[in-house]
Amino acid sequence: MAGMPNHAVDEAGAVVEKFAPSGGRNLGYVSVGLLLVVAVGSAANGVVANHEVILACVAAGLIGWVALIRPVAVAHSQGLLLRNMARDTFIPWSKVERCAVHQTLQVATPEGMFHGLGVSRSARSLMKSDKTVSSMQMRGTGFLGFGGGGGVGSSTNPSRRANEEASGGSYTDYISSRILDLARRGKDVEAETVVAWDPLPVTAVVIAAVCVALVFL
């Protein structure tokens, strides 16, 4: 199921790169697939007799699509499009100030911080990153807070220093650097940030609510 056109999508322009989603989306596909199998099997054994199971599977499948499958982050020619559960956010490249992937994709703009649910990092990955940054901070402090980190080419930003010294980079690191690179190239793009509701996931949630209500009738 694809999102319906809205103002945020209209402003984004042509697709440049679609970033691979986190593992939650794969879980969503598996869950929705299993629910579909159960619903079809129940219908084959009698729609009337198994209508409660069918309705419950439809409701859970729709919510699974909205919450786990739909969210995605896409780089467009005019800016970054963050598809979340029910709303889409278009951020022009000229508005992107900072970007990082934590529990969500966090993009800082003059208007504030925007979150993309389509890209995330696991708790284990975040803990490992925090330990790496702490290690870099201790190494840069030196004896009694003096020295260390004053050499040529050293970075005063602990996060940047950690990324420089860590062996290899993760895909989430690539996403952050790619977005910032596109933002630097697109500084001349004059546009405004747009947040728009997408009617398709909203409709899906309404249908899911109706299905749940019918189960208890």
C-alpha positions, 0 to 999 in steps of 0.5 A: 500500500502506497501513500496517497499524494499530499502537499508534502509529497508534491513539494518533494520532487523526484526521488533521489534515494530511498533509505533502507528501513529498520528491522521493524519494517521486516517484522511488519511484513512478516506479521501482516503476512501471517495475519493474512494467512490466518484471515484467508484460512478462517474465511475458507472455513466459513466467513460467518462462523469465523467473522470475529477472527477475520475482523481481528486479523484485518484490524491488526494487519492495518495497524501493522501496516500503519505503524511498521511498514509505512514509515520510511525516509526518502531523499528527494531532489528538493529535500528530505521526505519523512513518511511516518505513521499518518503524517508526511514531513517534507524538509527542504535541503536548505532547512537541514541543520543537523541530522543523526539516527538515534531511536528515530531519524532526528533532523534539526531545522530552524523550525525545530526537530523533526523525527522520522520513524522509518529509520532507527537504531537498536538499543544495543547499537545506541549503548555501544555508541554511547560507550564509544563516545565516552571512551573518546571523551576520556581519551581526549581529556588527558591527565587532570583534564589537560592535554589530549585532543589538542593535536593537529586534525583532532575534532572537538566534537566527541561524536565526530571523533568517535566516528572517525576512530571507530572501525568501519561505519554502520548504515545509519551513519551513512544515512546521516552523512548522506542527508547532510551531504545532500543538504550542503549541495541543496542550500540554494533550494528555497522552499518551506517545511511542510507537514501533511496528513496522508488520508490513506493511513488515516482511513486504515486506522478508521477501518481498523477501529470499525473492525474492532468495534464489530468484533465486540458487537 
